[in-house]
Amino acid sequence: MPAVLVVLLAWGLTACSGPASAQTGDCVERSGDDSYVAVDCSAAQLRVLERQEDDAGDCTTVAGVTEGYVDYTGGYRLCLGPLDTDPATAVNVSEVGDCLAGADAGTGVTGSDVHQVDCSDPSAGAQVLSRSEDVLPIGFECDDVAGSTASYSWSLDETSTGDAPIAPLNITDILFCLGPPGVDPQASPDTAQVGDCLRETGDEIGYAKLDCSAPGATYRVVERVDTGFVPMEIACASAPDAVSGIQSQGGLSGYVLCLAPI
């Protein structure tokens, strides 16, 4: 009889330390490949940022979340993140106009710690121009976003137990289209039409749109061809007074601007 009592007590302790007992604010660590156990916060790296009593919930909206655990049998969801998570800097809740450190407007991600910062912060490497959710990436998602020069994909690392619904493969939870911080996307040559004027910027973008009477305006757009597959020499061959041009790298959403001096 005493031996039986010991076994039952041991089972009870194990059950209470499992993910089913974890509440918002509790600390956990990963157990195996697909579950978690509650641990003392002094020895933990993850905290339950939010417990959702609905297996159809959504952890991607929880600021600072990095991992998720869903129990489809128990009907709950745990949204997990580092103990030192600062919701104010969480990248997953970034909106249009926010700036990011650890990301670069020319290449996308340059570091592992991508987070929000004030756009005046010297570490700001990119500004969010658009945000899309549940995206199947094919490579052209940001081509039609004016001023976009790079993209950054964010997805939740999620595990589950029970009868999980079949989810589409390779879906990106959040896709950010990025541009240089502090640069008005409407000044991008992407938005230029015939009659608009441009100035040379000397940066990686090369040109910016501005009023034709403004100081620095040096070129006028005399022809715009909305395709990225026609060589600039052909697209501008019949353009009056064109002396140079801009060819975007946007593929299906690409364009050619034929330029004449003002």
Secondary structure, DSSP 8 states (H G I E B T S, - for coil): -HHHHHHHHHHHHHHHTSGGG--TT-EEEEETTTEEEE--GGG-SEEEEEEES-TT--GGGSTT--EEEEETTTTEEEEEEETT--GGG-GGG--TT-EEESEETTTEE-SS--EEE-TTSTTEEEEEEEEEEEE---S-TTTTSTT--EEEEE--EEEEESS-----TT-EEEEEEEE-TT--GGGSGGG--TT-EEEE-SSSS-EEEE-TTSTT--EEEEEEE--SSS-HHHHTTTSTT--EEEE---GGG--EEEEEE-
